Amino acid sequence: NDGISLAQTTEGAMSGAGNILQRVRELAVQSANATNSASDRQALQQEVTQLVTELDRIAQTTEFNGQRLLDGTFGTQQFQVGANANQTITATTANMRTNVYGNNQLQAAGGAAALAAPGANTTVAGTMIVNGTLGSATITVDVNSTAKANTDKINLAASVTGVVATARTELSLTFAAAGAYNLTLQSDNVAPQAVAFTIASATTTEGLASAVTAINDQSSKTGITASLNSTGTAVVLTNATGNDISVADTTVPNAGDIAVQKLGSDGSASGAPVTLTADATAATSTVVGYITLDSDKSFAIDVTTTNLAVDGGSTLNKVSDLDVTTFAKATQALKTVDSALGFINGERARLGALQSRFETSIANLQVTSENLSASRSRILDADFAQETANLARAQILQQAGTAMVAQANQLPQQVLALLQN
């Protein structure tokens, strides 16, 4: 019964932690909404910080009979459930401190922007070996393959490795001068899509707005969306599925040079930029996407290709580091929270199974006790039927003996009576 109470206490605390994480997830989803300002996201972050602090408090203060259950100190303990030595049940509680669980992640950045035609992103054929906790899988990387194509292959092996992948391609366009620009864009589309616009300024939000609008007008054809960077000085192009993005100028000279800069998952520059010069020579810059690998457990990759990823192991994104102050960080927070919820739900299921085992053991012990009592009774207690029969026999013999004695006592009297007569 003490074991059941311990499991119930632990599971109850984890239930509360799960509810808190659900609220954090709601805040992360809210922060990922583009309508939020920086101050809105800061306000959301304040609540996230308080909730994470409460998660840590639960982990440090949940106790049963003076023993802390969720801070990693309880470890594995034995519960004696039988009458003999080594008849025990093992109980283990998880470490729920917020700095020890979350999601394990590895960013495969891919190569930098390159002066290359669409479909020629300089990815070299080779392999990627994904070593997860469930097992390993070898992914074949084709020449000039996109991040999306390789992500699809990694996800096909997710049931073997326990590792899932997502892909995204991002780059920034920085314009050297105001004026007219003619570009072609290619990503999801097979044929290049022409885009023309005139910017009033190369370094202001208002000046670059026309470029954003013109590119987004063709999003349904290209799969490319445009937005401004945080300072309003560059246009950010995104393909959310990880297809390459190719940006080309034309033989019509543009108003100024265009710097094409590949961006990493955190929005920072990755590699050196490529410049499309303002001349009559058409040139194309192709940017390959980056792959993000995620798993509940640690993993590693071994790569024999280039321009896709490098060898390395995963890094734990901790619950204690949850941040929703930007769109990218809020998106990452969703992954971390989902992994944390999976971890907690798994632990709750394990505790439920432990509680069920304790209850089954108690029921079995009760049956065993009853059977032992019955066995002892059969050995030591009297057989009522047999003893009743023995009593009846003894009573009959006693009565017969008494009758014989009485008859024997009458014979001398009869002899004496005859003599007297």
N, C-alpha and C positions, 0 to 999 in steps of 0.2 A: 504493500500500500504506500510506503514511503517512496518507492520508485515511481509509482503512478503519480503521486503528488509532485515529485520533482519534474517529471515530464510535462505535467499540466502547467506548472509554474513557468517553465522554460518556453513552452509553446505559446502561452498567453503573452509573454513579453515579445516574442517574435511576431505575433499577430499585430501587436501595437506598432512594432517597427515596420511591418509591411504596410500598414495604413499610412504611416508617415511618408514612406517612399512613394506611395501612390499620390500623395499630395505634392511631393517634390516633382513627380512626373508631370502633374497638371501644370505646375509653374514653368517647367521647361518647355512644354508645348505652347504655353502662353507666350513665353519669351521668344520662341521661334517665329511668332507672328510678325510679319514685316511692318505692321502698323505701330509697333512699340518704339518709343524713343529711347535714347540712352538712359535717361533718368527713369523711365518706366522699368527698364531692365535692371537698373540698380536697385529699385524698390523690390522687385521680385527676388533679386539676389539676397537681400537682407532677410527675407522670410526663409529662403533656402538655407542660409547660414544658420539661422536659429533652429530649423528642423534637423539639420545635420548634427548640431550640438546636442539636441534632445536624443537623437539616435545613439550618440556616444554615451550619454548619461544612462540610458536604458541598459546598454551593454555593461557599464561599470557598476551598476547598483542592483541588478537583478540577483537575488539571493534565495537560497533554501537552506534552512537550518544553519545559517552563518556562512555558507559556502557560496561564493560568487559563481554564477553559472555561465555567463556570456562574455567574460573578459579574457578568456583563454587560459585561466588558471585552473579550472575544473578538470580539463583534459578528459582522460578515460578512467572511469571508476567501476568497481565490481559490486554487484548486489547478490548476496547469498540468498538463494531461493530454494535450496534443498536441505535435507537433514545431514548430508555428508559433505566432505571437503570437495572443493572445486565444482560444486553444483551452483554455478553463478550465471548472472546475466551482465553483460558489459554495457555500460551507458556512457555515451560521449556527447558533449555539448560543444557547439562551434564557438569560435572567437568572432564576436560581432562588433569589435572595435572598427570604426569607420575607415581606419587607415590600412585595413588588411583585406578588404574585399571590394569588388567593383567589376570592371571588365578588363580583360587583357587585350592589348591592341598593338598592332605593328603597322606603321605607315610605309607603304612602298611608293616612294615619290616619283619614280620614273625619271626619264631624261628631261633636259631643259628644252626650251624652244629651239627649233632648228629651221634653217632655210631648206625646206624640203617640200616636195609636191604632196598633195593629198594622197593618203595610202602608203606613204613612204616615211614613216615616223622614226626610222633608224633603230627600231627594236630588233635585236638579233635573235635568231632561233636558238632554242635551248630548253632547259627544264627548270621548274621550280618544285622542290620537294617540301611539302608542308608536313611538319612533325607536330601533331596534336596529341592531346592526352588519350584520345580514343584510338589513334593509330596514325600511320603515315600514308601519304599519297603523292605520286609524282604527276605534276601538271606539265603537259607539253606546251611550250611557248613557240608559236609560229613567227616567222619573220614578218616584221611590220604589223604585228597584231596589236589591237587596241586594248586599253585597260578594261573596257567592257567585255571584250571577248575572253580575256584571261580570267576576269571575275566570274563569268558564267562557268568556266571550267572548274575553278576553285570551289564554287558552290555545289557543283555536281558531286564533288567528293566530300562535302560537309558531313555526311552521315558516317564517313570513315574517319575523318580527322577531328570533327567537332569545331572546325574553324569556318566561319562565314566571311564573305568579302563583299564590299561595296566599292563602286568606282565613281569618280567625279573628275571632270576636266575644268580647270579655271585658268584664265590668263587676263592680263590687263593690257589695255591699249592706251598709250600716252602720246598725245599729239603735240608736235613741235610748234604749231602755229594755228591761228584761226583761219577759216576759209572753207573751201569746198573739198570734199573727199569722195572718192569712188573706190569701193572695195568689193571683193567677192568673198563669201563665207561658205564653208563646207564642213558639215559634221554628220548629222543623220542623213542628210541629203546626198544623192549620188552626183548630181550636176551642181556646179558652183552657183550660188545665189547672189545676184548683184544687189548692192546696198549703196545708196548715195545720200549724202547729207551735207549740210553746211553748219559749221559750229561758229558761234559768235565769239567764243573765248576757249582757249585750250586748257585753262586751269581753274575754271569756276563751274559750280553746279549748274547755273543757268546756261552757261555757254555750251556745256556738253550735253544738255538735255535732248537736243535734236538728234544727236548720234544714238543715244539710248533708245529713243522712240523709233528711229528708222530700223535699228537692228531688231527690236522686239516685234515690229510689224511683220517680220519674216520668220519669227520663232516657230510657227506651225510647220514651216518648210524645212528649217535647218536644225531644230532642236536646241538652238542657242538662245539663251536669255541674256539681257544686258542690264547692268546696274552701275551705279557710281561707287567708287571706293569711299572709305570713311572720310577722306579729306575733300572729296569732290574734285579731284584733279586727274582722274583717270577713269576709263570705262572698263568694267570687269565683265568678261564674257564667261558663261558657264554652260557646260553640258552635264546635266545631272545624272546621266547614265554612264558616262566615262568614255564616250566616243571621242576620237581625236577632233580637235578644232583647227581648221586651216584658214588663215587670213591672208588674202592676197591683194596687192594693189594692181592697177591696170597700166596700160600704156599711156593713159591720160595722167599727166603729172598732178599729184595732190598738192594742197597748199603747204604741206610741210611733211617732214619725216614722221614715221609712226614707229614707236618702240613697242615690240611685242614681248611681254614678260610672263613666263610661266609662273603660276602661283601654287603654293603648297596648301595643305589642308587648313592651316591657320591663317591663310591670307597673305603670308609673307612671300617674298620673291624666292624662286627656286632656280638657281643657275643664272647664266648671263642672258640679257635680253637680245633679241634679234631686231634689227632696224630695217624697215621697209622705206627706202629712200624716196624722196620726192623727185622722181625723174620719169622718163618715158619708158623705162624698162620694167616690165612686170616681174614681180617676185612673190614667192609664197612662203609663209612661215607656218609650220605645223607643230602643234603642241599635243603631246600624249598625256593622257590623264594619270591620276595617281590612284592606287588601290589601297583601301583600308581593310585590314584583316582583324577580325574580332573573335574572341572566344571567352567562355566562362573561366577556362583554365589557361595556364601559361602554355606557350607553343613557340616554335622557331621555324624559320624557312632557310633552305639551302638553294641558292640560285646559280645556274650556269649560263644565264643570258645577261645581256646588258640593255640599258635604257628602260628597264622594267622595275627592278628592285635589287637590293643587295642583301647578302646574308645577314641574319640577325635574329634576335629573340624578342618576344613580346614584352611590353611594358604595362604594368598595372595602372589603370586609371581609377584612382581610389574614390570612394564615396565622400571621403573627407575633403576632396578637392573639387567637388561639384561647383560649376560656374555656369551661369546662364546670362552673362552680361553682353554676349554677342550672339548672333544667329548661329555661327559655327560652333561656339561653345555650348549653346543650348542643345544643338543637335547631338553633340558628343555626350552631353549630360543625359539625354534620353537613352543612349546606348548603355551608359554606366548604370543608370537606374534600372533599366530592364534586366541587365545582368544581375544586379543586386537583388531584385525581386525574385528572379529565378533561383538564386542562392538561398534566400530566406524560405521560399516555398519548398525547396528541396529539403532543407533542414526541418521544417515543420512536418513534412511528410515522414521523415525519418523518426522524429519524435512520436508521431502518431503510431507508427509501426512499433516503436519501443513500448509505448503505453499498451498497445494491443497485446504485445507479448507478455508484459507483466500481468495483465488481466487473465490471459490464457494460463499462465503459470499458476496464478492464484486459484483459478477454477480447478486445474489439474491437481494441485496440492490438496484442495478440499476433497476431491474424489479419492485421492490416495489415502487421506486420513480416514475417510469413512470405510474404505476397504480394509485398512489395517485394523480398525476397531472391530469390524465384523469378523476378521480372521482371529483376532485375540479372543473375541467372545466365543467363537466356535471351539477354540482350544481350551479355555479356562472355565467358561460358564457351563452349568448343568443342562443336560438334555431333559427338558420338562416332561416330554411324553414317556421317555424311558424311565425316569425316576418315578413318575406316577404309576406306571405298571409295576415297578418294583415295590412301591408302597402297598398297592393292592394285594400283591402276592404275599408280602410280609404279614399284612392284616389277616388274610385268609389262613395262613399257617398258624398265626397267633391264635385265632379263634378256634381252629381245629385242635390245637394243643390244649387250649383251655377246656374244651369239651371233653377231651380224653382224660385230663386231670380230674375234672369233676366226676366223670364216670368211674374212674379208679377210686376216688374217695368214697363213693357210695357202696362199693363191694364189701368192705369190713362191716358196715352197718347191717347189710343184708344177712351176712353170715351170723352175726350176733343175734339178730332177730330170730333166725331159725333155731339157734341153740336155746334161746329162752322159751321158745314154744315146745 
